[in-house]
Structure formats: structure tokens, C-alpha cells
Amino acid sequence: MRLWGRTDSNPERIEYAEAWERKIQFNTPVETVRALSKRPHTPPMVTVAIRSDGSVESITFVTSSGVAEIDDAIRRIIEAQRPYPRFPPLMARDVDVIEIRRSWYFSDAVRLQ
């Protein structure tokens, strides 16, 4: 299942993706965000595939930031916050892996869009 925006016919999937985003946004250290925001870069677009048990299957850069250190930091941010919540039972019945694609922006906080 792919979620590349905030629209989907299943509100449970949207809620899961939004909870994932909040976890990233609220748990990334401010010092990390400030350091990354100072580096000139292109906002990267990243697809994260999460398995039904909350483990990360893959991290794919659709668009790189153009700065290896920033791309590596994004991988570390994603990995550091695992495991992610297990899928709710009804969602797990229909979906084995969910791919969440978002653009990453660094300023005073991480913003995923």
C-alpha cells in the first residue's frame, strides 16, 4: 500500500501515516534539525516502507538532498525512532507493508509534507 499524499479511502491508513510523521517531527533532536537546516540542500523526497510489525523494510530517496550528510542523517532519524507502531488489526489484515512518501524540510523543526 502506498501513501503519497494525505488522501486515501481508508482513514486508518491516513491516521497511521500521520502518527508516523508526528513521531519523526516531535522526536528529532532540535540540535540535529538546526545543524541540517544550515546546510544548503534540496528538500529530499523519501519513501519509507514499514512492515505490519512496525519494522522498517526500506528507505528510498526519490529525490536526494544533494548532500550525503543530510541523506545519511535522515536515514539515522528514521532508524533511531523504530520500531514504529504495529498496524491496527483491521489494517494489518489488508496490508503487509505501507510506503509513506514525504518531502523533508528542515528549519526550526523537521516538517514532512
C-alpha positions as CSV (number, residue, x, y, z in Angstrom):
1,M,0.0,0.0,0.0
2,R,1.4,3.4,-0.9
3,L,0.5,6.7,0.7
4,W,2.0,9.5,-1.3
5,G,-0.3,12.2,0.0
6,R,-2.8,12.7,2.7
7,T,-5.8,11.3,0.8
8,D,-6.8,7.7,0.9
9,S,-10.1,5.9,1.1
10,N,-9.1,4.3,4.4
11,P,-8.9,6.7,7.4
12,E,-7.0,4.1,9.4
13,R,-4.1,4.3,6.9
14,I,-4.1,8.1,6.9
15,E,-4.1,8.1,10.7
16,Y,-1.1,5.6,10.8
17,A,0.9,7.8,8.4
18,E,0.1,10.9,10.3
19,A,1.2,9.3,13.6
20,W,4.4,8.2,11.9
21,E,5.0,11.8,10.7
22,R,4.4,13.2,14.2
23,K,6.8,10.7,15.7
24,I,9.5,11.9,13.3
25,Q,8.7,15.6,13.7
26,F,8.4,15.6,17.5
27,N,11.3,13.2,18.4
28,T,14.1,14.5,16.2
29,P,16.5,16.5,18.4
30,V,16.5,20.2,17.9
31,E,20.3,20.3,17.6
32,T,20.1,17.8,14.7
33,V,17.5,19.9,12.9
34,R,19.4,23.1,13.3
35,A,22.6,21.6,12.0
36,L,20.9,20.2,9.0
37,S,19.0,23.4,8.2
38,K,22.3,25.3,7.9
39,R,23.5,23.2,5.0
40,P,22.3,24.4,1.6
41,H,20.3,21.5,0.0
42,T,17.3,20.5,-2.0
43,P,14.4,19.2,0.1
44,P,14.7,15.4,-0.2
45,M,11.7,13.2,-1.0
46,V,11.9,9.9,0.8
47,T,9.8,6.8,0.7
48,V,9.8,4.7,3.9
49,A,8.3,1.2,3.8
50,I,7.0,0.0,7.1
51,R,6.0,-3.6,7.8
52,S,2.9,-4.5,9.7
53,D,5.0,-5.3,12.8
54,G,6.4,-1.7,12.8
55,S,9.8,-2.6,11.4
56,V,11.4,-0.6,8.6
57,E,11.6,-2.6,5.4
58,S,13.3,0.1,3.3
59,I,14.2,3.8,3.0
60,T,14.4,5.1,-0.6
61,F,15.4,8.5,-1.7
62,V,13.2,9.5,-4.6
63,T,15.0,12.9,-4.6
64,S,18.3,13.3,-2.7
65,S,19.1,16.4,-0.8
66,G,22.3,16.6,-2.8
67,V,24.3,16.4,0.4
68,A,25.3,12.9,1.5
69,E,25.5,14.0,5.2
70,I,21.8,15.1,5.1
71,D,20.6,12.0,3.4
72,D,22.6,9.9,6.0
73,A,21.1,11.9,8.8
74,I,17.6,11.3,7.5
75,R,18.3,7.5,7.5
76,R,19.6,7.8,11.1
77,I,16.5,9.7,12.2
78,I,14.2,7.1,10.7
79,E,16.2,4.2,12.1
80,A,16.6,5.8,15.5
81,Q,12.8,6.0,16.1
82,R,12.0,2.4,15.3
83,P,10.1,0.3,16.0
84,Y,7.1,2.1,14.7
85,P,3.6,1.1,16.0
86,R,2.2,-2.2,14.7
87,F,-0.6,-1.8,12.2
88,P,-4.0,-1.8,13.8
89,P,-5.7,-5.2,13.4
90,L,-8.0,-4.2,10.5
91,M,-5.2,-2.5,8.6
92,A,-2.9,-5.5,9.2
93,R,-5.5,-7.8,7.7
94,D,-5.4,-5.9,4.4
95,V,-1.8,-4.5,4.2
96,D,1.6,-6.2,4.8
97,V,3.7,-3.1,4.1
98,I,2.8,0.6,3.8
99,E,5.0,3.0,1.9
100,I,4.9,6.6,3.1
101,R,6.4,9.2,0.8
102,R,7.1,12.6,2.1
103,S,9.3,15.6,1.3
104,W,11.6,16.6,4.2
105,Y,12.1,20.2,5.2
106,F,14.5,21.4,8.0
107,S,14.1,24.8,9.6
108,D,13.3,25.2,13.3
109,A,11.8,21.7,13.2
110,V,11.5,18.7,10.8
111,R,8.5,19.2,8.6
112,L,7.2,16.4,6.4
113,Q,4.9,17.1,3.5
